[in-house]
């Protein structure tokens, strides 16, 4: 069964519910949107290759099967003299990050589990930026009671909704006294589109940029006050 047949089967199952209501129709819309964005993604790779074409990481060679390493390798390309350490508990993600770093000719130190007490092992004289995107675990990870050194470090953090509520308010309240905080909400983009996308409709152009997120994931930039 190919992709088109899979989506057709799933769509019929959603629409054949006895009382689909708004939730069922929303699920069907999301399924079709993901299907269409996947087709656009495949065409984008065929037309332009697996390379970042716009934004601060423009020119970065990418790998088609994964997003792991995007920030680590992108930052290393921007700041070649910085020491970049990337951590992930998933061995597959670790290997993807190493592959991406090698493809772009940069050195990124890749490790596994990183716990709050591990922040204490960094030299206090080093200028450290913590870049955190861990899908909701920031509530447990960014805890100055477990990691007092965090109060001395700048941070860039993506926040996520969880079953216990959004992590934004929980985490930021811990650093109100030690950091100046700027919240970056999601907003529309105006990227440089490749020629084939310029010829498509507006909806396709929007879907080409959609990250499949179903809830707000704002970022926060935290600058230490001292």
RADAZI-V112085 format. One record per residue. N is the residue number from 1. PHI is phi in degrees with one decimal (* if undefined). PSI is psi in whole degrees, -180 to 180 (999 if undefined). Layout:
# RADAZI-V112085
n phi psi
N PHI PSI
N PHI PSI
This chain:
# RADAZI-V112085
n phi psi
1 * 121
2 -82.0 179
3 -59.7 -44
4 -60.9 -43
5 -66.8 -39
6 -61.5 -45
7 -66.4 -41
8 -59.5 -45
9 -63.9 -45
10 -65.5 -39
11 -65.5 -44
12 -61.9 -39
13 -62.7 -39
14 -67.8 -44
15 -76.8 -20
16 -87.8 5
17 -61.3 147
18 -59.3 -47
19 -132.2 79
20 -64.8 -38
21 60.9 -167
22 -64.1 -41
23 -61.3 -43
24 -65.9 -40
25 -67.6 -37
26 -63.9 -40
27 -63.3 -40
28 -65.5 -42
29 -61.9 -44
30 -64.1 -40
31 -61.8 -46
32 -67.7 -36
33 -64.8 -41
34 -66.4 -37
35 -62.5 -49
36 -65.5 -40
37 -66.7 -32
38 -66.2 -41
39 -62.3 -43
40 -64.7 -40
41 -60.5 -45
42 -61.7 -42
43 -66.6 -39
44 -59.6 -44
45 -65.6 -40
46 -64.1 -40
47 -80.9 -39
48 -116.8 -9
49 80.1 174
50 -87.8 74
51 -139.4 140
52 -71.4 126
53 -105.7 -7
54 -156.8 166
55 90.2 -176
56 -64.4 -22
57 -102.4 19
58 -55.0 136
59 96.8 -12
60 -70.0 126
61 -69.9 135
62 -119.5 173
63 -116.0 141
64 -73.2 -28
65 -91.4 -4
66 -158.8 157
67 -105.8 -2
68 -62.0 136
69 93.8 -4
70 -58.0 -52
71 -70.7 -45
72 -59.9 -49
73 -72.1 -39
74 -61.0 -43
75 -67.3 -40
76 -63.0 -36
77 -66.7 -37
78 -74.1 -35
79 -125.4 75
80 -62.1 -22
81 -89.5 -6
82 -80.4 150
83 -89.7 122
84 -114.7 125
85 -118.7 131
86 -122.4 135
87 -126.8 141
88 -156.5 139
89 -78.3 -13
90 -91.5 118
91 -59.4 -33
92 -65.0 -41
93 -65.4 -37
94 -61.5 -45
95 -66.4 -36
96 -63.7 -40
97 -65.3 -42
98 -63.3 -41
99 -63.8 -44
100 -64.4 -42
101 -63.1 -44
102 -64.2 -40
103 -62.6 -31
104 -99.9 5
105 66.5 34
106 -123.5 161
107 -106.2 113
108 -122.7 129
109 -84.2 118
110 -108.9 131
111 -134.7 179
112 -97.6 -124
113 -62.2 131
114 -126.7 119
115 -106.7 160
116 -49.7 -42
117 -61.8 -20
118 -67.2 -20
119 -61.7 -26
120 -69.8 -17
121 -83.7 -3
122 -88.0 143
123 -60.8 132
124 -66.9 -19
125 -85.8 -7
126 -84.4 143
127 -87.7 118
128 -121.8 135
129 -115.4 125
130 -97.3 120
131 -110.6 115
132 -124.7 119
133 -140.9 90
134 -130.5 34
135 53.9 42
136 104.3 -17
137 -77.8 0
138 -62.3 -25
139 -60.7 -43
140 -84.0 -30
141 -79.9 -44
142 -92.8 73
143 -121.5 107
144 -66.3 -16
145 -72.2 -35
146 -86.8 -26
147 -135.0 78
148 -57.3 -28
149 -63.1 -20
150 -59.6 -27
151 -68.8 -13
152 -106.4 5
153 -117.4 140
154 -74.5 152
155 -141.5 148
156 -125.6 120
157 -132.6 133
158 -96.2 133
159 -107.2 152
160 -135.7 152
161 -77.5 143
162 -135.4 178
163 -64.7 -21
164 -96.4 13
165 103.1 175
166 -75.0 142
167 -79.0 -11
168 -58.7 -55
169 -67.7 -37
170 -62.5 -46
171 -77.5 -45
172 -64.4 -31
173 -61.9 -25
174 -73.7 -22
175 -115.5 12
176 -62.0 -32
177 -84.0 -23
178 -105.1 -15
179 -134.8 149
180 -87.6 131
181 -121.0 131
182 -119.2 128
183 -97.3 131
184 -113.5 108
185 -86.2 153
186 -63.6 141
187 -149.8 173
188 -65.1 156
189 -113.2 157
190 -132.5 67
191 -77.4 167
192 -78.7 111
193 -87.9 140
194 -66.3 160
195 -53.4 -43
196 -65.7 -33
197 -72.1 -31
198 -63.6 -24
199 -89.5 -7
200 -89.6 168
201 -69.1 166
202 -60.9 -40
203 -61.6 -43
204 -63.5 -37
205 -65.8 -38
206 -68.5 -43
207 -65.2 -29
208 -65.0 -23
209 -102.8 -7
210 -71.3 134
211 -100.8 14
212 66.6 21
213 -77.4 142
214 -110.3 -2
215 -153.6 160
216 -60.6 137
217 -131.5 72
218 -68.8 159
219 -107.0 156
220 -131.6 138
221 -107.4 121
222 -115.0 116
223 -103.5 131
224 -64.4 144
225 -81.5 -17
226 -126.4 999
